[in-house]
Amino acid sequence: MIFSRKRADAGRHDRDERTTEVLDDYAAEEGLAPSIARGPYDISEAPSGVARLDLGSLHIPAVPEVEVRVQADQQGVIQQVVLVHGTNALQLGVFAAPRSEGIWDEVRAEIRQSLVNDGATAREVEGEYGPELRATVHTQDGATELRFVGVDGPRWMVRAVFQGAAAVDPAAAGPLAECLEGLVVDRGQEAKPVREPLPLRLPREVADQAESDGDRPAEQPRQV
């Protein structure tokens, strides 16, 4: 299925960054916790007043011209979430993590080794969210560029995989970068094994409509 959502506000980075710097300086002087400049956010810290698509553990901000494509089973349980804008795509996953430490460093090393074992080339670079992987994989359609970004949160980790020009040049991500920055994670309180995917579900009304219409999942970009 394909969902296309729109958001009224856009473009705030320069203003927000300057404001955040001032607020963080004040917070440091007062002994307060620094403000969060951008997401992904934990649901306890997410900004209010933003239209989002509620998929359970992930709440995706509505950004103009971005399609939210999901692949779900007959029970409405989502197997894959891909955001698409033009020729760029962003695949999202969210996983349980321990309370005491993040897991992206360990997961990133394992992804890199798996890529190399499959004959791909992979290198680690410093990105906006810290260390990330850029890889070139070879498929029947030729070489495909991928960029793996990981964000550790409180008891969760988001894995984001960019495809298209956004995999080579982060500046080309455009609205997809906005989606990642505005993403909200609802971890829940249940105990879960580390790295277990957090549950994603279609909104109830959408699942009911899909069942009555007999929709088939939309064709997805390459799954990684």
Secondary structure as GFF3:
##gff-version 3
##sequence-region A 1 224
A	DSSP	beta_strand	2	5	.	.	.	ID=ss1
A	DSSP	alpha_helix	13	30	.	.	.	ID=ss2
A	DSSP	beta_strand	41	42	.	.	.	ID=ss3
A	DSSP	beta_strand	52	54	.	.	.	ID=ss4
A	DSSP	beta_strand	58	61	.	.	.	ID=ss5
A	DSSP	beta_strand	66	72	.	.	.	ID=ss6
A	DSSP	beta_strand	78	85	.	.	.	ID=ss7
A	DSSP	beta_strand	88	96	.	.	.	ID=ss8
A	DSSP	alpha_helix	104	117	.	.	.	ID=ss9
A	DSSP	beta_strand	121	127	.	.	.	ID=ss10
A	DSSP	beta_strand	130	139	.	.	.	ID=ss11
A	DSSP	beta_strand	142	153	.	.	.	ID=ss12
A	DSSP	beta_strand	156	163	.	.	.	ID=ss13
A	DSSP	alpha_helix	165	168	.	.	.	ID=ss14
A	DSSP	three_ten_helix	170	173	.	.	.	ID=ss15
A	DSSP	alpha_helix	175	181	.	.	.	ID=ss16
A	DSSP	beta_strand	184	185	.	.	.	ID=ss17
A	DSSP	alpha_helix	204	213	.	.	.	ID=ss18
###
